[in-house]
Amino acid sequence: MSAKQIVNIGIIGLGSRTETLLFSIFQLPDVRITAICDLKQERIEKINSIFAARELPFPKSYSNYHDLIDDPDVEAVFIPTSWNSHLKIACDSMKKGK
């Protein structure tokens, strides 16, 4: 029997959809959020407050999604951004193997 593998994910875009998404991700035993990214520092702080309330370590935070997708600790990404930015970020992420 093989051991379960933890998947390290990053989240790009920390708007209101992300808060709902987080609660679903927290229910997944084999997923760990290792990085978050948003252009707005206040959104990063809000998401970190959710981690703090659950007594979870803060993920790395980025303001440039290119830095997040270059992070070797991030294996996959969720991209709950607006449609006008989602496609470019998704394509760039896939090119990096995420």
mmCIF file as gemmi writes it, N, C-alpha and C atoms, coordinates in Angstrom:
data_model
loop_
_atom_site.group_PDB
_atom_site.id
_atom_site.type_symbol
_atom_site.label_atom_id
_atom_site.label_alt_id
_atom_site.label_comp_id
_atom_site.label_asym_id
_atom_site.label_entity_id
_atom_site.label_seq_id
_atom_site.pdbx_PDB_ins_code
_atom_site.Cartn_x
_atom_site.Cartn_y
_atom_site.Cartn_z
_atom_site.occupancy
_atom_site.B_iso_or_equiv
_atom_site.pdbx_formal_charge
_atom_site.auth_seq_id
_atom_site.auth_asym_id
_atom_site.pdbx_PDB_model_num
ATOM 1 N N . MET Axp A 1 ? 0.841 -1.17 0 1 0 ? 1 A 1
ATOM 2 C CA . MET Axp A 1 ? 0 0 0 1 0 ? 1 A 1
ATOM 3 C C . MET Axp A 1 ? 0.894 1.243 0 1 0 ? 1 A 1
ATOM 4 N N . SER Axp A 2 ? 0.623 2.184 -0.873 1 0 ? 2 A 1
ATOM 5 C CA . SER Axp A 2 ? 1.45 3.383 -0.956 1 0 ? 2 A 1
ATOM 6 C C . SER Axp A 2 ? 0.944 4.451 0.002 1 0 ? 2 A 1
ATOM 7 N N . ALA Axp A 3 ? 1.869 5.298 0.444 1 0 ? 3 A 1
ATOM 8 C CA . ALA Axp A 3 ? 1.524 6.395 1.342 1 0 ? 3 A 1
ATOM 9 C C . ALA Axp A 3 ? 0.825 7.501 0.56 1 0 ? 3 A 1
ATOM 10 N N . LYS Axp A 4 ? -0.068 8.179 1.249 1 0 ? 4 A 1
ATOM 11 C CA . LYS Axp A 4 ? -0.741 9.305 0.605 1 0 ? 4 A 1
ATOM 12 C C . LYS Axp A 4 ? 0.258 10.431 0.4 1 0 ? 4 A 1
ATOM 13 N N . GLN Axp A 5 ? 0.114 11.099 -0.714 1 0 ? 5 A 1
ATOM 14 C CA . GLN Axp A 5 ? 0.994 12.212 -1.019 1 0 ? 5 A 1
ATOM 15 C C . GLN Axp A 5 ? 0.222 13.516 -0.847 1 0 ? 5 A 1
ATOM 16 N N . ILE Axp A 6 ? 0.847 14.467 -0.186 1 0 ? 6 A 1
ATOM 17 C CA . ILE Axp A 6 ? 0.266 15.795 -0.015 1 0 ? 6 A 1
ATOM 18 C C . ILE Axp A 6 ? 0.555 16.606 -1.272 1 0 ? 6 A 1
ATOM 19 N N . VAL Axp A 7 ? -0.454 17.294 -1.794 1 0 ? 7 A 1
ATOM 20 C CA . VAL Axp A 7 ? -0.29 18.184 -2.939 1 0 ? 7 A 1
ATOM 21 C C . VAL Axp A 7 ? -0.225 19.612 -2.418 1 0 ? 7 A 1
ATOM 22 N N . ASN Axp A 8 ? 0.849 20.295 -2.754 1 0 ? 8 A 1
ATOM 23 C CA . ASN Axp A 8 ? 1.039 21.688 -2.35 1 0 ? 8 A 1
ATOM 24 C C . ASN Axp A 8 ? 0.485 22.606 -3.427 1 0 ? 8 A 1
ATOM 25 N N . ILE Axp A 9 ? -0.456 23.436 -3.022 1 0 ? 9 A 1
ATOM 26 C CA . ILE Axp A 9 ? -1.081 24.318 -4.01 1 0 ? 9 A 1
ATOM 27 C C . ILE Axp A 9 ? -0.86 25.787 -3.677 1 0 ? 9 A 1
ATOM 28 N N . GLY Axp A 10 ? -1.006 26.595 -4.707 1 0 ? 10 A 1
ATOM 29 C CA . GLY Axp A 10 ? -1.018 28.034 -4.572 1 0 ? 10 A 1
ATOM 30 C C . GLY Axp A 10 ? -2.361 28.557 -5.052 1 0 ? 10 A 1
ATOM 31 N N . ILE Axp A 11 ? -2.75 29.681 -4.507 1 0 ? 11 A 1
ATOM 32 C CA . ILE Axp A 11 ? -3.991 30.32 -4.933 1 0 ? 11 A 1
ATOM 33 C C . ILE Axp A 11 ? -3.65 31.699 -5.462 1 0 ? 11 A 1
ATOM 34 N N . ILE Axp A 12 ? -4.055 31.957 -6.695 1 0 ? 12 A 1
ATOM 35 C CA . ILE Axp A 12 ? -3.798 33.248 -7.351 1 0 ? 12 A 1
ATOM 36 C C . ILE Axp A 12 ? -5.124 33.975 -7.47 1 0 ? 12 A 1
ATOM 37 N N . GLY Axp A 13 ? -5.234 35.103 -6.779 1 0 ? 13 A 1
ATOM 38 C CA . GLY Axp A 13 ? -6.477 35.878 -6.745 1 0 ? 13 A 1
ATOM 39 C C . GLY Axp A 13 ? -7.207 35.6 -5.449 1 0 ? 13 A 1
ATOM 40 N N . LEU Axp A 14 ? -7.298 36.591 -4.589 1 0 ? 14 A 1
ATOM 41 C CA . LEU Axp A 14 ? -7.823 36.375 -3.24 1 0 ? 14 A 1
ATOM 42 C C . LEU Axp A 14 ? -9.094 37.165 -2.966 1 0 ? 14 A 1
ATOM 43 N N . GLY Axp A 15 ? -9.954 37.25 -3.946 1 0 ? 15 A 1
ATOM 44 C CA . GLY Axp A 15 ? -11.232 37.945 -3.77 1 0 ? 15 A 1
ATOM 45 C C . GLY Axp A 15 ? -12.23 37.105 -2.992 1 0 ? 15 A 1
ATOM 46 N N . SER Axp A 16 ? -13.486 37.491 -3.045 1 0 ? 16 A 1
ATOM 47 C CA . SER Axp A 16 ? -14.527 36.843 -2.245 1 0 ? 16 A 1
ATOM 48 C C . SER Axp A 16 ? -14.709 35.363 -2.595 1 0 ? 16 A 1
ATOM 49 N N . ARG Axp A 17 ? -14.501 34.992 -3.837 1 0 ? 17 A 1
ATOM 50 C CA . ARG Axp A 17 ? -14.617 33.563 -4.197 1 0 ? 17 A 1
ATOM 51 C C . ARG Axp A 17 ? -13.573 32.719 -3.487 1 0 ? 17 A 1
ATOM 52 N N . THR Axp A 18 ? -12.438 33.287 -3.227 1 0 ? 18 A 1
ATOM 53 C CA . THR Axp A 18 ? -11.367 32.542 -2.578 1 0 ? 18 A 1
ATOM 54 C C . THR Axp A 18 ? -11.739 32.171 -1.148 1 0 ? 18 A 1
ATOM 55 N N . GLU Axp A 19 ? -12.39 33.07 -0.454 1 0 ? 19 A 1
ATOM 56 C CA . GLU Axp A 19 ? -12.775 32.761 0.927 1 0 ? 19 A 1
ATOM 57 C C . GLU Axp A 19 ? -13.665 31.524 0.969 1 0 ? 19 A 1
ATOM 58 N N . THR Axp A 20 ? -14.617 31.423 0.062 1 0 ? 20 A 1
ATOM 59 C CA . THR Axp A 20 ? -15.484 30.24 -0.004 1 0 ? 20 A 1
ATOM 60 C C . THR Axp A 20 ? -14.675 29.015 -0.413 1 0 ? 20 A 1
ATOM 61 N N . LEU Axp A 21 ? -13.809 29.173 -1.382 1 0 ? 21 A 1
ATOM 62 C CA . LEU Axp A 21 ? -12.969 28.081 -1.859 1 0 ? 21 A 1
ATOM 63 C C . LEU Axp A 21 ? -12.071 27.531 -0.745 1 0 ? 21 A 1
ATOM 64 N N . LEU Axp A 22 ? -11.547 28.411 0.082 1 0 ? 22 A 1
ATOM 65 C CA . LEU Axp A 22 ? -10.667 27.985 1.167 1 0 ? 22 A 1
ATOM 66 C C . LEU Axp A 22 ? -11.325 26.961 2.071 1 0 ? 22 A 1
ATOM 67 N N . PHE Axp A 23 ? -12.559 27.214 2.432 1 0 ? 23 A 1
ATOM 68 C CA . PHE Axp A 23 ? -13.233 26.312 3.356 1 0 ? 23 A 1
ATOM 69 C C . PHE Axp A 23 ? -13.419 24.922 2.744 1 0 ? 23 A 1
ATOM 70 N N . SER Axp A 24 ? -13.572 24.855 1.434 1 0 ? 24 A 1
ATOM 71 C CA . SER Axp A 24 ? -13.628 23.553 0.763 1 0 ? 24 A 1
ATOM 72 C C . SER Axp A 24 ? -12.249 22.898 0.74 1 0 ? 24 A 1
ATOM 73 N N . ILE Axp A 25 ? -11.222 23.671 0.454 1 0 ? 25 A 1
ATOM 74 C CA . ILE Axp A 25 ? -9.858 23.133 0.403 1 0 ? 25 A 1
ATOM 75 C C . ILE Axp A 25 ? -9.434 22.611 1.775 1 0 ? 25 A 1
ATOM 76 N N . PHE Axp A 26 ? -9.808 23.329 2.834 1 0 ? 26 A 1
ATOM 77 C CA . PHE Axp A 26 ? -9.438 22.895 4.184 1 0 ? 26 A 1
ATOM 78 C C . PHE Axp A 26 ? -10.01 21.518 4.528 1 0 ? 26 A 1
ATOM 79 N N . GLN Axp A 27 ? -11.044 21.09 3.821 1 0 ? 27 A 1
ATOM 80 C CA . GLN Axp A 27 ? -11.649 19.78 4.068 1 0 ? 27 A 1
ATOM 81 C C . GLN Axp A 27 ? -10.903 18.644 3.369 1 0 ? 27 A 1
ATOM 82 N N . LEU Axp A 28 ? -10.011 18.983 2.475 1 0 ? 28 A 1
ATOM 83 C CA . LEU Axp A 28 ? -9.262 17.982 1.715 1 0 ? 28 A 1
ATOM 84 C C . LEU Axp A 28 ? -8.003 17.588 2.492 1 0 ? 28 A 1
ATOM 85 N N . PRO Axp A 29 ? -7.925 16.343 2.937 1 0 ? 29 A 1
ATOM 86 C CA . PRO Axp A 29 ? -6.805 15.958 3.799 1 0 ? 29 A 1
ATOM 87 C C . PRO Axp A 29 ? -5.449 15.893 3.09 1 0 ? 29 A 1
ATOM 88 N N . ASP Axp A 30 ? -5.444 15.766 1.788 1 0 ? 30 A 1
ATOM 89 C CA . ASP Axp A 30 ? -4.182 15.588 1.057 1 0 ? 30 A 1
ATOM 90 C C . ASP Axp A 30 ? -3.759 16.831 0.293 1 0 ? 30 A 1
ATOM 91 N N . VAL Axp A 31 ? -4.296 17.987 0.694 1 0 ? 31 A 1
ATOM 92 C CA . VAL Axp A 31 ? -3.972 19.244 0.021 1 0 ? 31 A 1
ATOM 93 C C . VAL Axp A 31 ? -3.481 20.249 1.059 1 0 ? 31 A 1
ATOM 94 N N . ARG Axp A 32 ? -2.39 20.914 0.735 1 0 ? 32 A 1
ATOM 95 C CA . ARG Axp A 32 ? -1.848 21.949 1.611 1 0 ? 32 A 1
ATOM 96 C C . ARG Axp A 32 ? -1.672 23.223 0.789 1 0 ? 32 A 1
ATOM 97 N N . ILE Axp A 33 ? -2.13 24.33 1.3 1 0 ? 33 A 1
ATOM 98 C CA . ILE Axp A 33 ? -1.96 25.629 0.636 1 0 ? 33 A 1
ATOM 99 C C . ILE Axp A 33 ? -0.62 26.187 1.081 1 0 ? 33 A 1
ATOM 100 N N . THR Axp A 34 ? 0.301 26.277 0.141 1 0 ? 34 A 1
ATOM 101 C CA . THR Axp A 34 ? 1.651 26.723 0.483 1 0 ? 34 A 1
ATOM 102 C C . THR Axp A 34 ? 1.953 28.147 0.03 1 0 ? 34 A 1
ATOM 103 N N . ALA Axp A 35 ? 1.097 28.696 -0.854 1 0 ? 35 A 1
ATOM 104 C CA . ALA Axp A 35 ? 1.358 30.047 -1.345 1 0 ? 35 A 1
ATOM 105 C C . ALA Axp A 35 ? 0.052 30.705 -1.777 1 0 ? 35 A 1
ATOM 106 N N . ILE Axp A 36 ? 0.001 32.027 -1.607 1 0 ? 36 A 1
ATOM 107 C CA . ILE Axp A 36 ? -1.138 32.823 -2.047 1 0 ? 36 A 1
ATOM 108 C C . ILE Axp A 36 ? -0.616 34.059 -2.773 1 0 ? 36 A 1
ATOM 109 N N . CYS Axp A 37 ? -1.465 34.606 -3.634 1 0 ? 37 A 1
ATOM 110 C CA . CYS Axp A 37 ? -1.027 35.76 -4.427 1 0 ? 37 A 1
ATOM 111 C C . CYS Axp A 37 ? -2.198 36.689 -4.709 1 0 ? 37 A 1
ATOM 112 N N . ASP Axp A 38 ? -1.967 37.966 -4.524 1 0 ? 38 A 1
ATOM 113 C CA . ASP Axp A 38 ? -2.92 38.99 -4.927 1 0 ? 38 A 1
ATOM 114 C C . ASP Axp A 38 ? -2.173 40.312 -5.071 1 0 ? 38 A 1
ATOM 115 N N . LEU Axp A 39 ? -2.695 41.181 -5.902 1 0 ? 39 A 1
ATOM 116 C CA . LEU Axp A 39 ? -2.095 42.495 -6.068 1 0 ? 39 A 1
ATOM 117 C C . LEU Axp A 39 ? -2.327 43.387 -4.849 1 0 ? 39 A 1
ATOM 118 N N . LYS Axp A 40 ? -3.378 43.099 -4.095 1 0 ? 40 A 1
ATOM 119 C CA . LYS Axp A 40 ? -3.757 43.936 -2.951 1 0 ? 40 A 1
ATOM 120 C C . LYS Axp A 40 ? -3.317 43.299 -1.642 1 0 ? 40 A 1
ATOM 121 N N . GLN Axp A 41 ? -2.461 44.017 -0.907 1 0 ? 41 A 1
ATOM 122 C CA . GLN Axp A 41 ? -1.942 43.514 0.366 1 0 ? 41 A 1
ATOM 123 C C . GLN Axp A 41 ? -3.058 43.243 1.373 1 0 ? 41 A 1
ATOM 124 N N . GLU Axp A 42 ? -4.108 44.054 1.353 1 0 ? 42 A 1
ATOM 125 C CA . GLU Axp A 42 ? -5.2 43.845 2.319 1 0 ? 42 A 1
ATOM 126 C C . GLU Axp A 42 ? -5.911 42.511 2.095 1 0 ? 42 A 1
ATOM 127 N N . ARG Axp A 43 ? -5.954 42.034 0.871 1 0 ? 43 A 1
ATOM 128 C CA . ARG Axp A 43 ? -6.548 40.716 0.615 1 0 ? 43 A 1
ATOM 129 C C . ARG Axp A 43 ? -5.653 39.596 1.159 1 0 ? 43 A 1
ATOM 130 N N . ILE Axp A 44 ? -4.353 39.762 0.998 1 0 ? 44 A 1
ATOM 131 C CA . ILE Axp A 44 ? -3.411 38.789 1.56 1 0 ? 44 A 1
ATOM 132 C C . ILE Axp A 44 ? -3.574 38.737 3.078 1 0 ? 44 A 1
ATOM 133 N N . GLU Axp A 45 ? -3.674 39.898 3.701 1 0 ? 45 A 1
ATOM 134 C CA . GLU Axp A 45 ? -3.838 39.95 5.155 1 0 ? 45 A 1
ATOM 135 C C . GLU Axp A 45 ? -5.155 39.303 5.59 1 0 ? 45 A 1
ATOM 136 N N . LYS Axp A 46 ? -6.213 39.506 4.819 1 0 ? 46 A 1
ATOM 137 C CA . LYS Axp A 46 ? -7.502 38.902 5.159 1 0 ? 46 A 1
ATOM 138 C C . LYS Axp A 46 ? -7.424 37.376 5.093 1 0 ? 46 A 1
ATOM 139 N N . ILE Axp A 47 ? -6.799 36.851 4.061 1 0 ? 47 A 1
ATOM 140 C CA . ILE Axp A 47 ? -6.655 35.398 3.945 1 0 ? 47 A 1
ATOM 141 C C . ILE Axp A 47 ? -5.764 34.864 5.061 1 0 ? 47 A 1
ATOM 142 N N . ASN Axp A 48 ? -4.697 35.578 5.386 1 0 ? 48 A 1
ATOM 143 C CA . ASN Axp A 48 ? -3.846 35.152 6.498 1 0 ? 48 A 1
ATOM 144 C C . ASN Axp A 48 ? -4.62 35.122 7.81 1 0 ? 48 A 1
ATOM 145 N N . SER Axp A 49 ? -5.582 36.017 7.975 1 0 ? 49 A 1
ATOM 146 C CA . SER Axp A 49 ? -6.384 36.006 9.207 1 0 ? 49 A 1
ATOM 147 C C . SER Axp A 49 ? -7.238 34.739 9.294 1 0 ? 49 A 1
ATOM 148 N N . ILE Axp A 50 ? -7.657 34.215 8.154 1 0 ? 50 A 1
ATOM 149 C CA . ILE Axp A 50 ? -8.408 32.946 8.138 1 0 ? 50 A 1
ATOM 150 C C . ILE Axp A 50 ? -7.49 31.806 8.569 1 0 ? 50 A 1
ATOM 151 N N . PHE Axp A 51 ? -6.244 31.816 8.09 1 0 ? 51 A 1
ATOM 152 C CA . PHE Axp A 51 ? -5.278 30.803 8.51 1 0 ? 51 A 1
ATOM 153 C C . PHE Axp A 51 ? -5 30.929 10.008 1 0 ? 51 A 1
ATOM 154 N N . ALA Axp A 52 ? -4.848 32.15 10.478 1 0 ? 52 A 1
ATOM 155 C CA . ALA Axp A 52 ? -4.58 32.368 11.899 1 0 ? 52 A 1
ATOM 156 C C . ALA Axp A 52 ? -5.731 31.864 12.762 1 0 ? 52 A 1
ATOM 157 N N . ALA Axp A 53 ? -6.967 32.106 12.33 1 0 ? 53 A 1
ATOM 158 C CA . ALA Axp A 53 ? -8.135 31.659 13.089 1 0 ? 53 A 1
ATOM 159 C C . ALA Axp A 53 ? -8.189 30.136 13.191 1 0 ? 53 A 1
ATOM 160 N N . ARG Axp A 54 ? -7.631 29.447 12.211 1 0 ? 54 A 1
ATOM 161 C CA . ARG Axp A 54 ? -7.601 27.973 12.218 1 0 ? 54 A 1
ATOM 162 C C . ARG Axp A 54 ? -6.287 27.445 12.781 1 0 ? 54 A 1
ATOM 163 N N . GLU Axp A 55 ? -5.448 28.367 13.267 1 0 ? 55 A 1
ATOM 164 C CA . GLU Axp A 55 ? -4.14 28.018 13.824 1 0 ? 55 A 1
ATOM 165 C C . GLU Axp A 55 ? -3.279 27.242 12.825 1 0 ? 55 A 1
ATOM 166 N N . LEU Axp A 56 ? -3.35 27.681 11.584 1 0 ? 56 A 1
ATOM 167 C CA . LEU Axp A 56 ? -2.547 27.101 10.508 1 0 ? 56 A 1
ATOM 168 C C . LEU Axp A 56 ? -1.396 28.044 10.183 1 0 ? 56 A 1
ATOM 169 N N . PRO Axp A 57 ? -0.259 27.51 9.754 1 0 ? 57 A 1
ATOM 170 C CA . PRO Axp A 57 ? 0.848 28.394 9.35 1 0 ? 57 A 1
ATOM 171 C C . PRO Axp A 57 ? 0.464 29.204 8.109 1 0 ? 57 A 1
ATOM 172 N N . PHE Axp A 58 ? 0.95 30.424 8.065 1 0 ? 58 A 1
ATOM 173 C CA . PHE Axp A 58 ? 0.674 31.27 6.903 1 0 ? 58 A 1
ATOM 174 C C . PHE Axp A 58 ? 1.387 30.708 5.676 1 0 ? 58 A 1
ATOM 175 N N . PRO Axp A 59 ? 0.708 30.723 4.536 1 0 ? 59 A 1
ATOM 176 C CA . PRO Axp A 59 ? 1.398 30.367 3.292 1 0 ? 59 A 1
ATOM 177 C C . PRO Axp A 59 ? 2.319 31.518 2.867 1 0 ? 59 A 1
ATOM 178 N N . LYS Axp A 60 ? 3.249 31.208 1.994 1 0 ? 60 A 1
ATOM 179 C CA . LYS Axp A 60 ? 4.056 32.282 1.401 1 0 ? 60 A 1
ATOM 180 C C . LYS Axp A 60 ? 3.099 33.207 0.672 1 0 ? 60 A 1
ATOM 181 N N . SER Axp A 61 ? 3.424 34.496 0.639 1 0 ? 61 A 1
ATOM 182 C CA . SER Axp A 61 ? 2.544 35.425 -0.072 1 0 ? 61 A 1
ATOM 183 C C . SER Axp A 61 ? 3.33 36.17 -1.146 1 0 ? 61 A 1
ATOM 184 N N . TYR Axp A 62 ? 2.637 36.372 -2.248 1 0 ? 62 A 1
ATOM 185 C CA . TYR Axp A 62 ? 3.227 37.046 -3.398 1 0 ? 62 A 1
ATOM 186 C C . TYR Axp A 62 ? 2.265 38.104 -3.929 1 0 ? 62 A 1
ATOM 187 N N . SER Axp A 63 ? 2.827 39.144 -4.524 1 0 ? 63 A 1
ATOM 188 C CA . SER Axp A 63 ? 1.99 40.137 -5.209 1 0 ? 63 A 1
ATOM 189 C C . SER Axp A 63 ? 2.089 39.981 -6.726 1 0 ? 63 A 1
ATOM 190 N N . ASN Axp A 64 ? 2.99 39.124 -7.185 1 0 ? 64 A 1
ATOM 191 C CA . ASN Axp A 64 ? 3.155 38.865 -8.61 1 0 ? 64 A 1
ATOM 192 C C . ASN Axp A 64 ? 2.977 37.359 -8.836 1 0 ? 64 A 1
ATOM 193 N N . TYR Axp A 65 ? 1.992 36.992 -9.629 1 0 ? 65 A 1
ATOM 194 C CA . TYR Axp A 65 ? 1.71 35.565 -9.806 1 0 ? 65 A 1
ATOM 195 C C . TYR Axp A 65 ? 2.863 34.814 -10.465 1 0 ? 65 A 1
ATOM 196 N N . HIS Axp A 66 ? 3.696 35.493 -11.222 1 0 ? 66 A 1
ATOM 197 C CA . HIS Axp A 66 ? 4.854 34.826 -11.833 1 0 ? 66 A 1
ATOM 198 C C . HIS Axp A 66 ? 5.782 34.271 -10.75 1 0 ? 66 A 1
ATOM 199 N N . ASP Axp A 67 ? 5.928 35.013 -9.658 1 0 ? 67 A 1
ATOM 200 C CA . ASP Axp A 67 ? 6.761 34.537 -8.556 1 0 ? 67 A 1
ATOM 201 C C . ASP Axp A 67 ? 6.155 33.284 -7.923 1 0 ? 67 A 1
ATOM 202 N N . LEU Axp A 68 ? 4.833 33.248 -7.789 1 0 ? 68 A 1
ATOM 203 C CA . LEU Axp A 68 ? 4.174 32.077 -7.216 1 0 ? 68 A 1
ATOM 204 C C . LEU Axp A 68 ? 4.355 30.862 -8.122 1 0 ? 68 A 1
ATOM 205 N N . ILE Axp A 69 ? 4.134 31.012 -9.413 1 0 ? 69 A 1
ATOM 206 C CA . ILE Axp A 69 ? 4.248 29.839 -10.288 1 0 ? 69 A 1
ATOM 207 C C . ILE Axp A 69 ? 5.7 29.405 -10.486 1 0 ? 69 A 1
ATOM 208 N N . ASP Axp A 70 ? 6.65 30.272 -10.155 1 0 ? 70 A 1
ATOM 209 C CA . ASP Axp A 70 ? 8.066 29.894 -10.191 1 0 ? 70 A 1
ATOM 210 C C . ASP Axp A 70 ? 8.495 29.198 -8.899 1 0 ? 70 A 1
ATOM 211 N N . ASP Axp A 71 ? 7.667 29.23 -7.881 1 0 ? 71 A 1
ATOM 212 C CA . ASP Axp A 71 ? 7.996 28.628 -6.586 1 0 ? 71 A 1
ATOM 213 C C . ASP Axp A 71 ? 7.997 27.105 -6.731 1 0 ? 71 A 1
ATOM 214 N N . PRO Axp A 72 ? 9.134 26.452 -6.501 1 0 ? 72 A 1
ATOM 215 C CA . PRO Axp A 72 ? 9.193 24.99 -6.671 1 0 ? 72 A 1
ATOM 216 C C . PRO Axp A 72 ? 8.344 24.22 -5.653 1 0 ? 72 A 1
ATOM 217 N N . ASP Axp A 73 ? 7.945 24.87 -4.556 1 0 ? 73 A 1
ATOM 218 C CA . ASP Axp A 73 ? 7.098 24.21 -3.559 1 0 ? 73 A 1
ATOM 219 C C . ASP Axp A 73 ? 5.63 24.161 -3.978 1 0 ? 73 A 1
ATOM 220 N N . VAL Axp A 74 ? 5.263 24.907 -5.007 1 0 ? 74 A 1
ATOM 221 C CA . VAL Axp A 74 ? 3.878 24.932 -5.492 1 0 ? 74 A 1
ATOM 222 C C . VAL Axp A 74 ? 3.763 23.939 -6.643 1 0 ? 74 A 1
ATOM 223 N N . GLU Axp A 75 ? 2.891 22.946 -6.465 1 0 ? 75 A 1
ATOM 224 C CA . GLU Axp A 75 ? 2.725 21.909 -7.479 1 0 ? 75 A 1
ATOM 225 C C . GLU Axp A 75 ? 1.542 22.165 -8.4 1 0 ? 75 A 1
ATOM 226 N N . ALA Axp A 76 ? 0.538 22.859 -7.883 1 0 ? 76 A 1
ATOM 227 C CA . ALA Axp A 76 ? -0.675 23.134 -8.652 1 0 ? 76 A 1
ATOM 228 C C . ALA Axp A 76 ? -1.242 24.462 -8.173 1 0 ? 76 A 1
ATOM 229 N N . VAL Axp A 77 ? -2.101 25.057 -8.995 1 0 ? 77 A 1
ATOM 230 C CA . VAL Axp A 77 ? -2.693 26.341 -8.615 1 0 ? 77 A 1
ATOM 231 C C . VAL Axp A 77 ? -4.205 26.343 -8.809 1 0 ? 77 A 1
ATOM 232 N N . PHE Axp A 78 ? -4.848 27.095 -7.944 1 0 ? 78 A 1
ATOM 233 C CA . PHE Axp A 78 ? -6.239 27.499 -8.143 1 0 ? 78 A 1
ATOM 234 C C . PHE Axp A 78 ? -6.181 28.95 -8.582 1 0 ? 78 A 1
ATOM 235 N N . ILE Axp A 79 ? -7.044 29.324 -9.533 1 0 ? 79 A 1
ATOM 236 C CA . ILE Axp A 79 ? -7.002 30.678 -10.084 1 0 ? 79 A 1
ATOM 237 C C . ILE Axp A 79 ? -8.41 31.289 -10.052 1 0 ? 79 A 1
ATOM 238 N N . PRO Axp A 80 ? -8.897 31.671 -8.888 1 0 ? 80 A 1
ATOM 239 C CA . PRO Axp A 80 ? -10.232 32.27 -8.812 1 0 ? 80 A 1
ATOM 240 C C . PRO Axp A 80 ? -10.194 33.782 -9.078 1 0 ? 80 A 1
ATOM 241 N N . THR Axp A 81 ? -9.679 34.134 -10.242 1 0 ? 81 A 1
ATOM 242 C CA . THR Axp A 81 ? -9.589 35.543 -10.632 1 0 ? 81 A 1
ATOM 243 C C . THR Axp A 81 ? -10.753 35.901 -11.554 1 0 ? 81 A 1
ATOM 244 N N . SER Axp A 82 ? -10.815 37.16 -11.9 1 0 ? 82 A 1
ATOM 245 C CA . SER Axp A 82 ? -11.836 37.594 -12.851 1 0 ? 82 A 1
ATOM 246 C C . SER Axp A 82 ? -11.501 37.04 -14.24 1 0 ? 82 A 1
ATOM 247 N N . TRP Axp A 83 ? -12.511 36.965 -15.082 1 0 ? 83 A 1
ATOM 248 C CA . TRP Axp A 83 ? -12.328 36.395 -16.421 1 0 ? 83 A 1
ATOM 249 C C . TRP Axp A 83 ? -11.306 37.152 -17.251 1 0 ? 83 A 1
ATOM 250 N N . ASN Axp A 84 ? -11.195 38.453 -17.021 1 0 ? 84 A 1
ATOM 251 C CA . ASN Axp A 84 ? -10.27 39.223 -17.863 1 0 ? 84 A 1
ATOM 252 C C . ASN Axp A 84 ? -8.805 38.915 -17.576 1 0 ? 84 A 1
ATOM 253 N N . SER Axp A 85 ? -8.492 38.29 -16.443 1 0 ? 85 A 1
ATOM 254 C CA . SER Axp A 85 ? -7.105 37.919 -16.158 1 0 ? 85 A 1
ATOM 255 C C . SER Axp A 85 ? -6.892 36.409 -16.064 1 0 ? 85 A 1
ATOM 256 N N . HIS Axp A 86 ? -7.969 35.658 -15.92 1 0 ? 86 A 1
ATOM 257 C CA . HIS Axp A 86 ? -7.872 34.22 -15.666 1 0 ? 86 A 1
ATOM 258 C C . HIS Axp A 86 ? -7.128 33.459 -16.777 1 0 ? 86 A 1
ATOM 259 N N . LEU Axp A 87 ? -7.467 33.694 -18.017 1 0 ? 87 A 1
ATOM 260 C CA . LEU Axp A 87 ? -6.897 32.931 -19.123 1 0 ? 87 A 1
ATOM 261 C C . LEU Axp A 87 ? -5.38 33.081 -19.206 1 0 ? 87 A 1
ATOM 262 N N . LYS Axp A 88 ? -4.886 34.298 -19.109 1 0 ? 88 A 1
ATOM 263 C CA . LYS Axp A 88 ? -3.434 34.537 -19.183 1 0 ? 88 A 1
ATOM 264 C C . LYS Axp A 88 ? -2.716 33.844 -18.027 1 0 ? 88 A 1
ATOM 265 N N . ILE Axp A 89 ? -3.267 33.999 -16.815 1 0 ? 89 A 1
ATOM 266 C CA . ILE Axp A 89 ? -2.633 33.375 -15.645 1 0 ? 89 A 1
ATOM 267 C C . ILE Axp A 89 ? -2.67 31.846 -15.789 1 0 ? 89 A 1
ATOM 268 N N . ALA Axp A 90 ? -3.779 31.306 -16.243 1 0 ? 90 A 1
ATOM 269 C CA . ALA Axp A 90 ? -3.899 29.854 -16.422 1 0 ? 90 A 1
ATOM 270 C C . ALA Axp A 90 ? -2.902 29.337 -17.46 1 0 ? 90 A 1
ATOM 271 N N . CYS Axp A 91 ? -2.782 30.023 -18.567 1 0 ? 91 A 1
ATOM 272 C CA . CYS Axp A 91 ? -1.828 29.611 -19.606 1 0 ? 91 A 1
ATOM 273 C C . CYS Axp A 91 ? -0.393 29.682 -19.091 1 0 ? 91 A 1
ATOM 274 N N . ASP Axp A 92 ? -0.055 30.777 -18.415 1 0 ? 92 A 1
ATOM 275 C CA . ASP Axp A 92 ? 1.314 30.916 -17.855 1 0 ? 92 A 1
ATOM 276 C C . ASP Axp A 92 ? 1.577 29.814 -16.833 1 0 ? 92 A 1
ATOM 277 N N . SER Axp A 93 ? 0.582 29.494 -16.022 1 0 ? 93 A 1
ATOM 278 C CA . SER Axp A 93 ? 0.743 28.444 -15.004 1 0 ? 93 A 1
ATOM 279 C C . SER Axp A 93 ? 0.961 27.085 -15.65 1 0 ? 93 A 1
ATOM 280 N N . MET Axp A 94 ? 0.196 26.778 -16.683 1 0 ? 94 A 1
ATOM 281 C CA . MET Axp A 94 ? 0.358 25.483 -17.359 1 0 ? 94 A 1
ATOM 282 C C . MET Axp A 94 ? 1.719 25.383 -18.035 1 0 ? 94 A 1
ATOM 283 N N . LYS Axp A 95 ? 2.207 26.492 -18.59 1 0 ? 95 A 1
ATOM 284 C CA . LYS Axp A 95 ? 3.531 26.484 -19.208 1 0 ? 95 A 1
ATOM 285 C C . LYS Axp A 95 ? 4.618 26.172 -18.191 1 0 ? 95 A 1
ATOM 286 N N . LYS Axp A 96 ? 4.354 26.479 -16.935 1 0 ? 96 A 1
ATOM 287 C CA . LYS Axp A 96 ? 5.303 26.191 -15.846 1 0 ? 96 A 1
ATOM 288 C C . LYS Axp A 96 ? 5.035 24.814 -15.232 1 0 ? 96 A 1
ATOM 289 N N . GLY Axp A 97 ? 4.093 24.073 -15.789 1 0 ? 97 A 1
ATOM 290 C CA . GLY Axp A 97 ? 3.811 22.738 -15.299 1 0 ? 97 A 1
ATOM 291 C C . GLY Axp A 97 ? 2.905 22.668 -14.083 1 0 ? 97 A 1
ATOM 292 N N . LYS Axp A 98 ? 2.19 23.723 -13.853 1 0 ? 98 A 1
ATOM 293 C CA . LYS Axp A 98 ? 1.29 23.769 -12.676 1 0 ? 98 A 1
ATOM 294 C C . LYS Axp A 98 ? -0.106 23.363 -13.081 1 0 ? 98 A 1
